[in-house]
Amino acid sequence: MKPVVAAFVLFAGQATVFASAEAQRVQPIAVRIDATARSAPVTPYEYGMFIEPIGGLVARTLWAEMLDDRKFYYPIGPAASDAPPPVNAEGRPGVVYRKWRPIGGDAAVTMDTQHPYVGTQSARIAVSPDHVTGIAQSGIEVVRGRRYVGKLQLSGEPGVAVTVALVWGERPQDRQVVPLPTPGADWSEASFAFTPTAAASDARLEITGTGPSTGTAAFRVGVVSLMPADNVNGWRADTTAIAKSLNSGFWRLPGGNFLSDWDWHEAIGPRDARPPMFDHAWSAMQPNDLGMDEWMDLTRILGVEPYVTVNAGLGDANSAAEEVEYLNGAATSEWGAKRAANGHPAPYRVKWWNIGNEPFGWWQIGKTSLDYFMIKHNEFAKAMRAKDPSITLIASGAMPDQLHPKGVQQNSSIESIQAKFGTEEDWTGGFFAKAWGNFDGITEHWYDRAEKRPGAPAADELIEFVRSPSNHVRMEAEEWAIYETKFPKIRAAKTFLSIDEYAYMAGPPTLKSSLAYAMVFQEMLRHTDFLTMSAFTTGVSTMDISPSAATLNATGTVFKLYGEHFGAGTVPLKVDGDVPQPEPKYPVGHAHPKVRAGSPTYPLDVIAGLSPDGTKLRLAVVNATFQPQHLNLALSGMRLRGSGRRWVMTGRTVEAANTIASPSGVTIVESKVAGTRTVMVPAISAAIYELPIAAAH
């Protein structure tokens, strides 16, 4: 049947598009869309997020706590006494936090290890009648007129007077002082609040005391907290509101390398009573303020589903089963009762569960062999499903292109990895062969790094930069096709793939990197029959964040574009063309898969889909060139009617960015477009069109 042709011409200039972007001259590009060749609808989980508490990452973005080391994991002393944290397994330096410092002499402050409030030590401050002593933490950012609330655990000896002060300048009036109740021998909580009259980036919290007129005395501080008063159950109001606007579908949390030596049991119950721990994966202290109840609360604030990864590094199957029962069990069950006692009587009903984080990696705590982990995974699955048979289990896989010995870098092709299938460098295949029936889906993680191309023409450099990360998705799709051949049961069982960690290491977020993420989305949306979930690292990487402000950055803008206009329920359609994507140009010695992601419409990348109600055609186009471009669009099985809408994400240059100081460098502009023969695709843009189609007769 001859296709019904609707000539959309997306104007661009003149001449011909050649395989080299350097020589780009522009002529219309043919695009054929077949409305009868449909893939599975886009799920609500295609634009998900992943986050883990790497050092202060969460505490300084989503969590509202303004103080570091609020439970006194580190001893208090002068800066000269600080010891650097050790490097982690990958040789990365540990995380350095702001420290508490003595006031009134170093000797006045000691660490009480005999009767600490929480953890192994609390601060003990010796006082005198005529000399103020105490502790302080600097480097706190405050906003003029904003209210801040705090609390601390305090005990002391008779005659001690304690105050807490917020100091934002050098003048006497640049501080607020709050006297605290007279401390007793037992620990008690004292609250305080401040409203600074000026902004400061290096404000200081001071806790000081004086003693009785005779004898010696001391007071102790067990734990301290300071938050903006508008926090939402401990979460920041501004950053969580921005994250909610992205409609991510789900957040994978907590997860990552941190998880493999974290015991979730120690992070439930009253936050102040949870001992701090040392995260050896990132060589960082964690106060354990973020436990499963806090993570679940965050997902409710964001309006997303939680996706929980259990510790299969140093953790065991029994611990994972108890975690399932804590989150999903009835209040009458053993761990469900503990959840109820912690103030959450109703089960959270978490559907998505992942066993382990990258257990194949040499960098991972608890790293083990493929054969041993298959035994471990199967035991975890059995124990977890015994607690809740309804959960969806996702195995921690890795395909051959991602696995190689430490220090080896390679540009994998489908041909070069053939010998790896069925070996120790094929964990995904290992699950299919040795753990079948004990998972519903399987994960893949990838990270790409932008490469410098000295001397490359700007046009070539741009398009190579933008195409690079999407090749990871295409590589996994081609490997998945191999698995379906080797294990036909995959398709029958509707086993799915979840890319639940990915990111492009390309410097600060700009329009340039946003175009690359647009191509990543489009490549994922070509494979919705099996690739049903993805989670971007780290979730908060969608924002520019300071301690007192936040805005959606360029990366967040591309998530907003696709999440709102090519989101859940959209039915992808087959797209064809006459200009195949050329083979990418790779620097030697860097790990980039040698495949050709994208539609055969070079230099553009095009996807198409039907709206959930079937009344509109959605067309998404990435134009990573410096010229406007246009398409000749041929439609089979549908015809257009009337005018439609267009949303264009672009900026003045490819280096345009959104920051707190300048939030409008990369924008999404909506406009009306004619549903006739001409629709423009601007230069350096990602554009989504929604065009009405005529009802079938």
C-alpha positions as CSV (number, residue, x, y, z in Angstrom):
1,M,0.0,0.0,0.0
2,K,1.4,3.4,-1.0
3,P,2.0,5.5,2.2
4,V,0.0,8.5,2.9
5,V,2.5,11.3,2.6
6,A,2.3,14.5,4.7
7,A,5.2,16.7,3.8
8,F,6.5,18.2,7.0
9,V,9.3,20.4,5.9
10,L,11.5,21.4,8.8
11,F,13.4,24.2,7.2
12,A,17.1,24.5,7.6
13,G,18.8,26.3,4.8
14,Q,20.3,24.9,1.7
15,A,22.2,22.0,0.2
16,T,23.0,18.4,1.3
17,V,23.7,16.6,4.6
18,F,26.9,14.5,4.3
19,A,28.1,11.9,6.8
20,S,30.7,14.4,8.0
21,A,29.2,17.2,10.1
22,E,32.1,19.4,9.1
23,A,30.8,19.5,5.6
24,Q,27.2,19.9,6.5
25,R,25.1,21.5,3.8
26,V,21.4,21.2,4.4
27,Q,18.7,19.6,2.3
28,P,15.4,18.0,3.5
29,I,15.8,14.7,5.2
30,A,13.3,11.9,4.5
31,V,11.6,10.4,7.5
32,R,9.1,7.6,7.2
33,I,6.8,6.7,10.1
34,D,4.6,3.6,10.2
35,A,1.6,3.9,12.5
36,T,1.0,0.2,12.2
37,A,4.4,-0.8,13.6
38,R,4.1,-0.1,17.3
39,S,6.2,-0.8,20.3
40,A,5.0,-1.2,23.9
41,P,3.8,2.1,25.5
42,V,6.3,4.2,27.4
43,T,6.1,3.2,31.1
44,P,5.9,5.7,34.0
45,Y,9.5,4.7,34.8
46,E,11.5,5.8,31.8
47,Y,12.7,9.0,33.4
48,G,13.4,7.8,36.9
49,M,16.2,8.9,39.2
50,F,18.9,7.3,41.3
51,I,20.6,8.7,44.4
52,E,22.9,7.5,47.1
53,P,24.4,9.4,50.1
54,I,27.9,9.9,48.7
55,G,29.4,12.0,51.5
56,G,27.3,15.1,51.9
57,L,25.6,14.8,48.6
58,V,22.0,14.2,49.9
59,A,22.5,16.3,53.1
60,R,23.6,19.3,51.0
61,T,20.9,19.0,48.3
62,L,17.6,17.4,49.4
63,W,18.0,17.0,53.1
64,A,17.6,20.1,55.2
65,E,20.3,19.6,57.8
66,M,22.7,22.5,57.8
67,L,25.4,21.1,60.1
68,D,28.1,18.6,59.4
69,D,29.1,15.9,61.9
70,R,26.1,16.8,64.1
71,K,26.7,13.6,66.2
72,F,30.4,14.2,66.9
73,Y,31.9,11.3,65.0
74,Y,35.1,13.3,64.8
75,P,37.0,14.6,67.9
76,I,36.9,18.3,68.4
77,G,40.2,20.1,68.2
78,P,42.1,22.8,66.3
79,A,42.4,22.5,62.5
80,A,46.0,21.4,62.9
81,S,44.8,18.2,64.6
82,D,42.6,17.1,61.7
83,A,43.6,13.8,60.0
84,P,42.6,13.4,56.4
85,P,40.1,10.5,55.7
86,P,41.6,7.5,54.0
87,V,41.3,7.0,50.2
88,N,38.7,4.5,49.1
89,A,39.2,1.3,47.1
90,E,39.3,3.3,43.8
91,G,42.0,5.5,45.2
92,R,39.7,8.5,45.6
93,P,40.3,10.8,48.5
94,G,37.8,10.6,51.4
95,V,35.2,13.2,52.0
96,V,36.2,16.2,54.2
97,Y,33.5,17.8,56.3
98,R,33.2,21.1,58.2
99,K,34.4,20.4,61.8
100,W,33.5,21.7,65.2
101,R,36.2,23.9,66.8
102,P,36.9,24.8,70.4
103,I,36.0,28.2,71.8
104,G,38.0,29.6,74.7
105,G,41.0,27.3,74.5
106,D,41.6,23.9,73.1
107,A,41.9,22.3,76.5
108,A,38.4,23.2,77.5
109,V,36.9,20.6,75.1
110,T,37.3,16.9,75.5
111,M,35.4,13.9,74.1
112,D,33.3,11.9,76.5
113,T,33.6,8.2,75.6
114,Q,32.2,6.9,78.8
115,H,28.6,8.1,78.6
116,P,28.0,9.4,75.0
117,Y,24.5,10.3,74.0
118,V,24.9,8.4,70.6
119,G,27.8,6.7,68.9
120,T,31.1,6.5,70.6
121,Q,31.6,10.0,71.9
122,S,30.0,13.3,72.8
123,A,31.5,16.8,73.4
124,R,32.4,17.8,77.0
125,I,33.1,21.4,77.7
126,A,34.7,22.6,80.9
127,V,33.4,25.9,82.1
128,S,34.5,28.7,84.5
129,P,32.7,31.8,85.9
130,D,34.7,34.4,84.0
131,H,35.7,32.7,80.8
132,V,33.4,31.6,78.0
133,T,34.1,28.2,76.5
134,G,32.3,26.1,74.0
135,I,32.3,24.8,70.5
136,A,31.5,26.3,67.1
137,Q,30.9,25.3,63.5
138,S,31.5,27.8,60.7
139,G,30.7,27.8,56.9
140,I,26.9,28.0,57.3
141,E,25.0,29.9,54.7
142,V,22.0,31.9,55.9
143,V,19.4,34.1,54.2
144,R,18.3,37.5,55.6
145,G,14.9,37.2,57.3
146,R,14.6,33.4,57.0
147,R,13.8,31.5,60.1
148,Y,16.0,28.6,61.2
149,V,15.1,26.1,63.9
150,G,17.4,23.8,65.9
151,K,17.7,21.5,68.8
152,L,20.4,19.8,70.8
153,Q,20.8,17.2,73.5
154,L,22.3,18.7,76.6
155,S,23.4,17.6,80.1
156,G,25.5,19.4,82.7
157,E,26.6,19.9,86.2
158,P,25.0,22.3,88.8
159,G,25.5,26.0,88.2
160,V,26.3,25.8,84.4
161,A,24.6,28.3,82.1
162,V,24.6,27.5,78.4
163,T,23.6,29.6,75.4
164,V,23.5,28.9,71.6
165,A,24.1,31.7,69.1
166,L,24.0,32.2,65.4
167,V,26.7,34.7,64.2
168,W,26.7,36.1,60.7
169,G,29.1,39.0,61.0
170,E,31.8,40.7,63.0
171,R,29.6,43.5,64.6
172,P,27.9,42.9,68.0
173,Q,24.5,43.2,66.3
174,D,25.4,40.4,63.8
175,R,24.3,37.7,66.1
176,Q,21.4,36.2,67.9
177,V,21.8,34.5,71.3
178,V,19.4,32.1,72.8
179,P,19.8,31.1,76.5
180,L,19.1,27.4,77.0
181,P,17.3,25.8,80.0
182,T,19.7,24.9,82.8
183,P,21.0,21.5,82.0
184,G,20.6,18.6,84.4
185,A,22.6,15.4,85.0
186,D,20.5,13.5,82.5
187,W,20.3,14.2,78.8
188,S,17.4,16.6,77.8
189,E,16.5,18.2,74.5
190,A,16.6,22.0,74.1
191,S,15.2,23.9,71.2
192,F,16.1,27.2,69.7
193,A,15.4,29.4,66.6
194,F,17.0,32.3,64.8
195,T,16.1,34.8,62.1
196,P,19.2,36.6,60.9
197,T,19.0,40.2,59.8
198,A,21.6,39.8,57.1
199,A,22.6,37.2,54.6
200,A,25.9,35.4,55.1
201,S,27.8,32.5,53.4
202,D,30.1,31.9,56.4
203,A,27.8,32.1,59.4
204,R,28.7,30.3,62.6
205,L,26.8,28.3,65.2
206,E,28.2,28.7,68.7
207,I,27.3,26.6,71.8
208,T,29.0,28.1,74.8
209,G,28.7,28.1,78.6
210,T,30.0,29.6,81.9
211,G,30.3,27.9,85.2
212,P,29.5,28.5,88.9
213,S,31.4,31.0,90.9
214,T,33.3,28.3,92.8
215,G,34.6,24.9,91.9
216,T,34.8,23.3,88.5
217,A,32.0,22.2,86.2
218,A,31.2,21.1,82.7
219,F,28.4,20.6,80.2
220,R,28.0,18.0,77.5
221,V,26.5,18.2,74.0
222,G,25.3,15.0,72.5
223,V,23.8,15.9,69.1
224,V,22.9,19.2,67.4
225,S,20.6,20.1,64.5
226,L,19.9,23.2,62.5
227,M,17.4,23.4,59.7
228,P,15.3,26.0,57.8
229,A,12.0,26.3,59.5
230,D,10.1,25.5,56.2
231,N,11.6,22.0,55.9
232,V,9.2,19.2,55.1
233,N,9.8,16.4,57.6
234,G,13.5,17.1,57.4
235,W,13.6,17.5,53.6
236,R,14.3,20.8,51.9
237,A,11.1,22.5,50.5
238,D,12.8,24.1,47.5
239,T,14.8,21.2,46.0
240,T,12.0,18.6,46.6
241,A,9.5,20.9,44.8
242,I,11.8,21.1,41.8
243,A,12.4,17.3,41.9
244,K,8.6,16.7,42.1
245,S,8.1,18.8,38.9
246,L,10.0,16.3,36.9
247,N,7.4,13.5,37.3
248,S,10.1,10.9,37.4
249,G,7.9,7.9,38.1
250,F,10.3,6.3,40.6
251,W,13.5,6.9,42.5
252,R,16.0,4.2,43.3
253,L,17.1,4.9,46.8
254,P,19.2,4.3,48.6
255,G,21.6,2.4,46.3
256,G,25.1,2.6,45.0
257,N,28.4,1.6,46.5
258,F,27.4,3.1,49.8
259,L,24.8,0.3,50.3
260,S,27.2,-2.6,50.4
261,D,28.4,-1.9,53.9
262,W,25.4,-0.1,55.4
263,D,23.1,-1.8,57.9
264,W,19.6,-0.4,57.5
265,H,18.7,-1.7,61.0
266,E,20.9,1.1,62.5
267,A,19.0,3.8,60.6
268,I,15.4,3.4,62.0
269,G,13.8,4.9,65.1
270,P,14.5,8.4,66.5
271,R,17.1,10.1,64.3
272,D,19.1,11.5,67.1
273,A,19.5,8.1,68.7
274,R,21.0,6.5,65.5
275,P,24.8,6.0,65.7
276,P,26.9,7.6,62.9
277,M,28.7,5.2,60.7
278,F,31.7,5.3,58.4
279,D,31.0,4.5,54.7
280,H,34.1,2.7,53.5
281,A,33.0,2.7,49.9
282,W,33.3,6.5,49.6
283,S,35.5,7.0,52.7
284,A,32.9,9.3,54.3
285,M,31.1,9.6,57.6
286,Q,27.3,9.3,57.6
287,P,25.2,10.5,60.5
288,N,22.6,7.8,59.7
289,D,19.8,10.4,59.6
290,L,18.5,8.9,56.4
291,G,16.9,5.6,57.0
292,M,14.2,3.7,55.2
293,D,11.4,5.7,56.8
294,E,13.0,9.0,55.6
295,W,13.6,7.6,52.1
296,M,9.9,6.4,51.9
297,D,8.8,9.9,53.1
298,L,10.9,11.5,50.3
299,T,9.2,9.4,47.6
300,R,5.8,10.5,48.9
301,I,6.8,14.1,48.9
302,L,8.0,13.7,45.3
303,G,5.0,11.7,44.2
304,V,7.1,8.8,42.9
305,E,7.4,5.1,43.6
306,P,10.3,3.8,45.7
307,Y,12.8,1.3,44.3
308,V,14.8,-0.2,47.1
309,T,18.2,-2.0,46.7
310,V,19.1,-4.4,49.5
311,N,22.7,-4.9,50.7
312,A,24.1,-8.0,49.1
313,G,27.7,-6.9,49.7
314,L,28.3,-7.5,53.4
315,G,24.6,-8.0,53.9
316,D,22.7,-11.4,54.1
317,A,19.4,-12.8,52.9
318,N,17.9,-12.6,56.4
319,S,18.6,-8.9,56.7
320,A,17.1,-8.3,53.2
321,A,13.9,-10.3,54.2
322,E,13.6,-8.3,57.4
323,E,13.8,-5.1,55.3
324,V,11.0,-6.3,53.1
325,E,8.9,-7.0,56.1
326,Y,9.7,-3.7,57.7
327,L,8.6,-1.8,54.6
328,N,5.8,-4.1,53.4
329,G,4.7,-6.3,56.3
330,A,1.5,-5.9,58.3
331,A,1.7,-4.1,61.6
332,T,1.2,-7.5,63.3
333,S,4.4,-8.9,61.8
334,E,7.7,-8.8,63.7
335,W,9.3,-6.0,61.6
336,G,6.0,-4.4,60.6
337,A,5.4,-3.9,64.3
338,K,8.7,-2.1,64.6
339,R,7.8,0.1,61.7
340,A,4.4,0.9,63.4
341,A,6.3,1.7,66.7
342,N,8.4,4.1,64.7
343,G,5.2,6.0,63.7
344,H,4.3,4.3,60.4
345,P,1.5,1.8,61.0
346,A,0.5,1.4,57.3
347,P,2.8,-0.7,55.1
348,Y,4.7,1.2,52.4
349,R,3.9,-1.5,49.8
350,V,7.2,-1.1,47.9
351,K,6.9,-2.9,44.6
352,W,10.4,-2.6,43.1
353,W,13.4,-4.4,44.8
354,N,16.9,-4.8,43.6
355,I,19.3,-7.4,45.0
356,G,22.8,-5.9,45.4
357,N,24.7,-3.1,43.8
358,E,27.3,-3.9,41.1
359,P,28.5,-7.1,42.9
360,F,30.6,-7.9,39.9
361,G,32.8,-4.8,40.4
362,W,36.3,-4.9,41.8
363,W,35.5,-1.6,43.5
364,Q,32.5,-3.1,45.3
365,I,32.6,-4.0,49.0
366,G,31.7,-7.7,49.2
367,K,32.7,-8.3,45.5
368,T,32.5,-11.9,44.7
369,S,32.6,-14.4,41.8
370,L,29.7,-14.9,39.4
371,D,29.0,-18.5,40.6
372,Y,29.1,-17.6,44.2
373,F,26.8,-14.6,43.7
374,M,24.3,-16.8,41.9
375,I,23.9,-18.8,45.0
376,K,23.7,-15.7,47.1
377,H,21.1,-14.1,44.8
378,N,18.9,-17.1,44.8
379,E,18.9,-17.2,48.6
380,F,18.0,-13.5,48.8
381,A,15.2,-14.0,46.3
382,K,13.7,-16.9,48.3
383,A,13.9,-15.1,51.6
384,M,12.5,-11.9,50.3
385,R,9.6,-13.4,48.4
386,A,8.7,-15.5,51.5
387,K,8.0,-12.2,53.2
388,D,6.1,-10.7,50.3
389,P,5.4,-12.8,47.2
390,S,4.0,-9.7,45.3
391,I,7.3,-7.9,45.0
392,T,9.1,-7.4,41.7
393,L,12.7,-8.5,41.9
394,I,15.5,-7.0,39.8
395,A,18.8,-8.8,39.5
396,S,22.2,-6.9,39.4
397,G,23.4,-7.7,35.9
398,A,26.2,-6.5,33.7
399,M,26.7,-7.3,30.0
400,P,30.0,-8.2,28.4
401,D,30.7,-4.7,27.0
402,Q,30.7,-3.3,30.6
403,L,32.9,-5.9,32.2
404,H,36.6,-6.0,31.9
405,P,39.6,-6.4,34.3
406,K,40.8,-3.5,36.4
407,G,42.7,-1.0,34.4
408,V,41.6,-2.3,31.0
409,Q,39.9,0.2,28.6
410,Q,38.3,-1.0,25.4
411,N,36.1,0.2,22.6
412,S,33.8,-2.8,22.5
413,S,31.9,-4.0,19.4
414,I,29.4,-6.8,19.2
415,E,32.0,-8.8,17.3
416,S,34.8,-8.2,19.9
417,I,32.7,-9.3,22.9
418,Q,31.3,-12.6,21.4
419,A,33.8,-14.7,23.3
420,K,32.7,-13.1,26.6
421,F,29.2,-14.5,26.6
422,G,28.7,-17.3,29.1
423,T,31.9,-16.3,31.0
424,E,32.8,-14.5,34.2
425,E,32.5,-11.3,32.2
426,D,28.8,-11.9,31.4
427,W,26.8,-11.5,34.6
428,T,23.6,-10.9,32.8
429,G,23.9,-14.2,31.0
430,G,24.9,-15.8,34.3
431,F,21.5,-14.8,35.8
432,F,19.6,-16.2,32.8
433,A,21.5,-19.5,33.0
434,K,21.7,-19.9,36.8
435,A,19.1,-17.8,38.6
436,W,16.1,-18.1,36.2
437,G,12.8,-17.8,38.1
438,N,14.4,-15.7,40.9
439,F,14.1,-12.3,39.2
440,D,11.6,-10.4,37.0
441,G,14.0,-7.9,35.5
442,I,17.7,-7.2,35.4
443,T,19.8,-4.1,35.7
444,E,22.5,-2.4,33.7
445,H,24.7,0.5,34.7
446,W,26.8,2.7,32.4
447,Y,28.7,5.9,32.6
448,D,30.2,7.7,29.7
449,R,32.9,10.4,29.7
450,A,33.2,13.2,27.2
451,E,36.4,13.1,25.2
452,K,38.4,16.0,24.0
453,R,39.0,16.1,20.3
454,P,41.8,18.7,19.7
455,G,41.6,20.3,16.3
456,A,38.2,18.8,15.4
457,P,35.9,21.2,13.5
458,A,33.2,22.6,15.9
459,A,30.4,20.9,13.9
460,D,32.1,17.5,14.1
461,E,33.0,18.0,17.8
462,L,29.4,18.9,18.7
463,I,27.7,16.0,17.0
464,E,30.2,13.4,18.2
465,F,29.9,14.8,21.8
466,V,26.1,14.5,21.6
467,R,25.9,11.0,20.0
468,S,28.4,9.4,22.4
469,P,26.3,8.3,25.5
470,S,23.4,7.0,23.4
471,N,25.7,4.3,22.0
472,H,25.7,2.7,25.4
473,V,22.0,2.2,25.2
474,R,22.2,0.9,21.6
475,M,25.0,-1.6,22.6
476,E,22.8,-3.0,25.4
477,A,19.9,-3.3,23.0
478,E,22.0,-5.3,20.6
479,E,23.3,-7.5,23.4
480,W,19.7,-8.1,24.6
481,A,18.8,-9.4,21.2
482,I,21.6,-11.9,21.5
483,Y,20.3,-13.0,25.0
484,E,16.8,-13.4,23.5
485,T,18.3,-15.8,20.9
486,K,20.3,-17.7,23.5
487,F,17.4,-17.8,26.1
488,P,14.1,-17.6,24.2
489,K,12.3,-17.8,27.6
490,I,13.2,-14.1,28.2
491,R,10.6,-12.8,25.7
492,A,7.9,-15.3,26.8
493,A,8.4,-14.3,30.4
494,K,8.5,-10.6,29.6
495,T,11.8,-10.2,31.4
496,F,12.7,-6.5,31.4
497,L,15.8,-4.4,31.4
498,S,16.3,-1.5,33.9
499,I,19.2,0.9,33.3
500,D,19.0,2.2,36.8
501,E,22.3,4.0,36.9
502,Y,23.6,6.2,34.0
503,A,25.3,9.5,33.5
504,Y,27.4,11.4,31.0
505,M,30.6,12.8,32.7
506,A,30.7,16.0,30.5
507,G,31.4,18.8,32.9
508,P,28.8,21.4,34.1
509,P,25.3,20.9,32.7
510,T,24.9,22.8,29.4
511,L,22.6,22.8,26.4
512,K,25.3,20.6,24.8
513,S,25.0,17.9,27.4
514,S,21.2,18.2,27.4
515,L,21.2,17.4,23.7
516,A,23.2,14.3,24.5
517,Y,20.7,13.2,27.1
518,A,17.9,13.8,24.7
519,M,19.5,11.3,22.3
520,V,19.9,8.9,25.3
521,F,16.1,9.2,25.9
522,Q,15.3,8.6,22.3
523,E,17.5,5.5,22.1
524,M,15.8,4.1,25.2
525,L,12.4,4.8,23.8
526,R,13.2,2.8,20.7
527,H,13.3,-0.3,22.9
528,T,10.3,-0.1,25.1
529,D,9.4,-3.7,24.5
530,F,12.0,-4.7,27.0
531,L,13.7,-1.5,28.3
532,T,11.1,-0.4,30.7
533,M,12.9,1.5,33.5
534,S,15.8,3.9,33.8
535,A,17.3,5.9,36.6
536,F,19.6,8.9,36.2
537,T,22.5,9.5,38.5
538,T,22.2,11.2,40.9
539,G,18.7,12.7,40.7
540,V,19.8,16.0,42.2
541,S,22.1,16.4,39.2
542,T,19.0,17.9,37.5
543,M,19.4,21.1,39.7
544,D,21.9,23.9,40.4
545,I,21.8,23.9,44.2
546,S,23.4,26.1,46.9
547,P,22.7,25.8,50.7
548,S,20.0,28.4,50.4
549,A,18.6,28.3,46.8
550,A,18.0,26.0,43.8
551,T,16.9,26.0,40.2
552,L,16.4,23.5,37.5
553,N,19.6,23.2,35.5
554,A,20.0,22.3,31.8
555,T,19.9,18.6,32.5
556,G,16.7,19.0,34.5
557,T,15.2,20.9,31.6
558,V,15.6,18.0,29.1
559,F,14.0,15.7,31.7
560,K,11.1,18.1,31.9
561,L,10.7,18.3,28.1
562,Y,10.5,14.6,27.6
563,G,8.7,13.7,30.8
564,E,5.9,16.1,30.0
565,H,5.6,15.7,26.3
566,F,6.9,12.1,25.4
567,G,5.9,10.5,28.7
568,A,3.9,7.5,30.0
569,G,1.4,6.0,27.7
570,T,3.0,7.3,24.5
571,V,3.2,4.5,21.9
572,P,6.4,4.5,20.0
573,L,6.2,4.0,16.2
574,K,8.7,2.7,13.7
575,V,10.8,5.4,12.2
576,D,12.9,4.9,9.0
577,G,15.0,7.1,6.7
578,D,17.6,7.1,4.0
579,V,20.7,8.5,5.8
580,P,22.2,6.0,8.3
581,Q,24.2,7.2,11.2
582,P,27.9,7.0,10.5
583,E,30.3,5.1,12.7
584,P,31.4,7.3,15.6
585,K,35.0,8.6,15.8
586,Y,36.7,7.3,19.0
587,P,39.9,8.4,20.7
588,V,42.1,5.4,21.2
589,G,42.1,3.7,24.6
590,H,38.8,4.9,26.0
591,A,35.7,2.7,26.7
592,H,33.0,3.6,24.2
593,P,30.9,1.0,22.5
594,K,31.3,0.8,18.7
595,V,27.7,0.9,17.6
596,R,25.6,3.4,15.7
597,A,22.8,4.8,17.9
598,G,20.1,7.0,16.4
599,S,17.6,6.9,13.6
600,P,18.7,6.7,9.9
601,T,18.2,10.4,9.5
602,Y,21.7,11.8,10.1
603,P,22.6,14.4,11.3
604,L,19.2,14.4,13.1
605,D,17.8,11.9,15.5
606,V,14.1,11.3,15.2
607,I,11.5,9.3,17.2
608,A,7.8,9.2,16.8
609,G,4.8,8.0,18.9
610,L,1.1,8.2,19.3
611,S,-0.5,9.9,22.3
612,P,-2.1,7.6,24.8
613,D,-5.6,8.3,23.3
614,G,-4.3,7.8,19.8
615,T,-5.4,11.2,18.6
616,K,-2.0,12.9,18.2
617,L,1.3,12.1,16.6
618,R,4.3,13.0,18.7
619,L,7.5,13.7,17.0
620,A,10.8,14.3,18.8
621,V,13.9,15.6,17.0
622,V,17.4,16.2,18.2
623,N,19.3,18.7,16.0
624,A,22.9,18.7,17.2
625,T,24.0,20.9,14.3
626,F,24.6,24.7,14.0
627,Q,22.0,25.0,11.3
628,P,18.2,24.7,11.3
629,Q,17.2,21.5,9.6
630,H,14.1,20.3,7.9
631,L,12.4,16.9,7.3
632,N,10.2,15.5,4.6
633,L,7.8,13.3,6.6
634,A,6.0,10.3,5.0
635,L,3.3,8.7,7.1
636,S,1.8,5.3,6.7
637,G,-1.5,4.4,8.4
638,M,-2.4,7.9,9.5
639,R,-2.9,11.4,8.2
640,L,-2.7,14.8,9.9
641,R,-5.4,17.3,10.5
642,G,-5.3,20.8,11.7
643,S,-2.6,22.7,13.6
644,G,-0.5,21.4,16.6
645,R,2.0,22.4,19.2
646,R,5.7,22.5,19.4
647,W,8.1,22.6,22.4
648,V,11.7,23.6,21.7
649,M,14.6,23.3,24.2
650,T,17.5,25.4,23.1
651,G,19.8,28.3,24.1
652,R,21.9,31.1,22.6
653,T,24.9,28.8,22.4
654,V,25.7,25.1,23.1
655,E,27.4,26.3,26.3
656,A,24.2,27.9,27.6
657,A,23.4,26.8,31.2
658,N,20.9,27.3,33.9
659,T,22.3,28.4,37.3
660,I,20.9,30.1,40.4
661,A,22.4,33.4,39.2
662,S,21.2,32.9,35.6
663,P,18.3,30.4,35.5
664,S,17.2,31.0,31.9
665,G,20.1,30.0,29.7
666,V,18.4,26.8,28.5
667,T,14.6,27.2,28.0
668,I,11.6,25.3,26.6
669,V,9.5,27.5,24.4
670,E,6.0,26.4,23.4
671,S,4.4,27.6,20.1
672,K,1.7,26.7,17.7
673,V,2.7,25.0,14.4
674,A,0.7,24.4,11.3
675,G,-0.2,20.9,10.5
676,T,0.5,21.4,6.9
677,R,3.8,21.0,5.0
678,T,6.4,23.1,6.8
679,V,7.6,22.9,10.4
680,M,11.0,24.1,11.4
681,V,13.5,22.3,13.6
682,P,15.8,25.0,15.0
683,A,19.6,24.6,15.3
684,I,21.1,23.2,18.5
685,S,17.8,22.1,19.8
686,A,15.6,19.2,21.0
687,A,12.1,19.7,19.8
688,I,8.9,17.8,20.4
689,Y,5.8,18.2,18.1
690,E,2.3,17.1,18.9
691,L,0.1,17.1,15.8
692,P,-3.5,16.0,15.6
693,I,-4.3,13.0,13.3
694,A,-7.5,12.2,11.6
695,A,-9.7,9.5,12.9
696,A,-9.5,6.2,11.0
697,H,-12.5,5.4,8.8
